[in-house]
């Protein structure tokens, strides 16, 4: 089953790859990155085959975990490295993964679970 209009089995060079730590903002319109790259949720919905609430696929069991958005030009995959230190706390990739998912759902969108 193809979840979005272009095939889900996409070569790595046919997608944008971003690390979670590159995100500067998540709002009701989409996700913004430090380098100016944007994921517009309306583009993701337009490229989705099916329900109008879905904006991404996600796999928390992958190494590393990722979310992939069928954005306008080509898919954008956000990956979550093992863990990193923020101030005096260690944050795991699964914490950051759940954090991003919660932010997306806060604006009424959902992600499709592949795990």
N, C-alpha and C positions, 0 to 999 in steps of 0.2 A: 504494500500500500504506500503510495507516495503521499506524504503529508503536506508537502507544499509544491507549488507549481514547477519548480525545478527539482530534479532528483535529489533525494536525501543522501545518496552515496556520491558525494562530491569530493574531488581530489583536494588535498590541502591547499594547493596553490590557487584554487578556484573559490576560496573563501577568505574573508578577513579574519585574523586571529588576534584576540585581545585578551590581556590578563585582567582579572577582576580589579586589581589595584590601580588600573588605568582609568577606571570610572570616576568621573567628577560629579555627576548628577543623574538621578533617576526621577522623572516626574511623569505626569499623566500623558505626556506626548512621546516619551521615549527615554533613551539612555545616551548620555554624552560622555566623551572620553577626553583625556588630557590633550591629545593631538588634534582635536576638532572633529574626529569621526563621530557620527551620530547614527543611532538606530531609532527610526521613527516607527512607533507601534502601528500607525495607520498603514505604512508600507508592508509591515509583517502580516497584518490582517489581509491585505489585498493579495499577498502571495501565498496565503494559507488555503489549502483545499479542505473546506469544511466549516466548522463553527467560527463565527465572527469574533469570539473572545480570545482565541488562541493567538499568541504572539511568538512562541518559541517551543522547541523541544528541549528536554533536559535529561541528563543521565548522571545521577549522583554516584553510581557504582563504577563509572568509567575511571580510568587513571590517565590524566587527572579528570575530575568531574567537570562537566561543561554544560552550558546552555547555548543553543544555536538558534539564531533569529533569521528568518527568511526576509532580510531587508531588501531595499530597492534594487541595488546593482547586483550584489551577490551576497550569500549568507555571511553573517558575522557570528563567529564562535567565541564565546567568552569562556575561558578556562580558569580553573581555580587551583593554583599550586598548593602543595602539601600543607604548609603552615607558615605563618610569618609573625614577627613580633611587632606589636603596636604599643608604644610606650612600655609599660611594664607587664603587658599581657601577651600570651601566645594565642593567636587566632587560628583555628583549623580551617581547611578549605571547605569542609562540610558546613561549618558555621556561616561562612561567607556565602556559600551556595544558598542556604536556607534564608539568609538575610536578603539576598537579591530576589529570591522567589517571593518573599513576603512583601517587598516593596512593589513588585509588579502586580501582585494580587490586591494590594491596597487600592490600586487605581482601576480595579475591575477586570483585569486581564488574567489569563491563565496560561500555563505551560503544559505541554504534553509530556508525560513521564515515559522514558524509554528504558528505565532500569528494571 
